[in-house]
Amino acid sequence: MASMDGSRTVAGRVSLGDVIAQLARYRPVFHSEADLQHSFARALWELSPDVHSRLEVPQWAGDSTEHLDLLCIGPSARTAIEFKYFTRRWTGTVGTPAEDYALKEHAAADLARLHFVRDIARLERFCHRSDQNGLAIMLTNDASLWTPPGVGRGQTRDREFRIHQGRELGGTLLWAEGAYKPNTCTLRGAYPLDWKPYSELDGAGGEFRYLAVSVGPSPDRADDGPSQV
């Protein structure tokens, strides 16, 4: 179900690493998560014009509808992508063309971890076609997300949702040791986590890294047919 090697592709056409490199060449930082989504789609189109990107695509989930951040449709394969852009405060002028940036401080790192894990679970539900894979992507300049907790650190409510370098996610994850059941999350696959460098900018908070988790088609639902509207 999971793969963390360099063979991951977007819509069967372009490696994720190539898209990220193209993206970072002009956009070392983003104003918002929506800015990241749009810019990723643009970088993908520059590398492979035959891949079509669709933002906020509805997905049927029983009696309700969820929305996928980005669906990339190639000639013979497709990729569902969920993005998270979590920042600490940073200001500067960078990029091509140069732009002024003033990133806000997103203080709730525990919720960033929870929402990223939920993205993986969502992709496990969405990737029911044999020709569709999924990617959960987190971009951040908050080192607490990729840094392992210190020795002797006390129990935290998000302990099982940690996404630091070298961690493996899988199975049933309990929030606050199960005290708040709505946040319980169960993953079918096992996902080793490997953070990669994205950009290095001046000043505190100028180091950006990204984490990408690859989700394969669900073996028990691979022939169910499309779920997007």
Secondary structure by P-SEA (a helix, b strand, c coil): cccccccccccccccaaaaaaaaaccccccccaaaaaaaaaaaaaaacccbbbbcbbbbbcccbbbbbcbbbbcccbbbbbbbbbbbcbbbbbbcccbbbbbbbbbccaaaaaaaaaaaaaaaaaacccccbbbbbbbbbcccccccccccccccccccccccccccccccccccccccccccbbbbcbbbbbbbbbcccccccccbbbbbbbbbcccccccccccccc
